[in-house]
Amino acid sequence: MRFLISLIFVLITTSSFAVIFENKFVQGSFILGKAEPGSEVFIDKKKVKVTSDGYFVFGLGRDRKYDVVITLLKDGNKQKIVKKVQKRKYNIQRIDGLEEKKVTPPEEVYERIKKENKWISEARAVDSDLIFFTKKFTIPVENAIISGVYGSQRILNGKPKWPHYGLDFAAEEGTKIKAMLDGIVTLAEPDLFYTGGTLIFDHGHGISTLYMHMKKILVKNGQKVKQGDIIGTVGSTGRATGAHLDVRLNWFQTRLDPAIVLDLKN
């Protein structure tokens, strides 16, 4: 009987893998995982890249309501982990006095908006082997005030709009902006309709960051940037009510909360 119990214990321990997760499983969260090197990892049946030392990454959307299923395969063994996603409460933000064309764009700019959205979507879809996402992010603007938070529902001139998916840093126009993380520039546009001066960086495995409403852009498409490098200045371009930097964090097309990776509470 003791031999049978010991055999069962060995089977259990050899068929399960050590895996750790950074950050809580809450709506909007960036989840960094580490499994045994050589493991295959699936998030909700989607296979994700794994670094040579076992790191992988994924994200949870703002309104995700169902559990996350993580499946790991290694040496013929399989392990399934189910994590419950915690719900969050979001703020309601009312902004009045905007130009009507910035609340409801005129029909003549629809094609422009459609084209620009395609550029942004393509940059967010990049699935490179870069591993910059494993490092800690840093604040992009020093001594700035947080003026807008992730997930808040914006009501513009009394009209409910999409939730805000970024983190806003209010600062004087011309204030220097630093790269939050090492990355490769995948989009550098000085004048998009909604976001004005816009930068997108690829950090690997589907993780990208966006910087919006910039006055000046000091880097170009394809350029490699180191964390802390000056990449531009704060502006009020695009649909902005004042000088600020709006930063976004994405896992492919899933919009995440930048405050989580910057260790800021919103």
Buried (B, 14 or more C-beta within 10 A) or exposed (E): EEEEEEEEEEEEEEEEBEBEBBBEBBBBBBBBBBBBEEBBBBBEEEEBBBBEEBBBBBBBBBEBEEEBEBBBBBEEEEBEBEBEBEEBEBBEBEBEEBEEEBBEBEEEEEEEEEEBEEBBEEBBEBEBEBBBBBEEBBBBBEEBEBBBBBBBBBBBBEEEBEBBBBBBBBBEEEBBBBBBBBBBBBBBBBEBBBBBBBBBBBBBBBBBBBBBBBBBBBBEEEBEBEBEBEBBBBBBBBBBBEBBBBBBBBBBEBBBBBBBBBEEEB
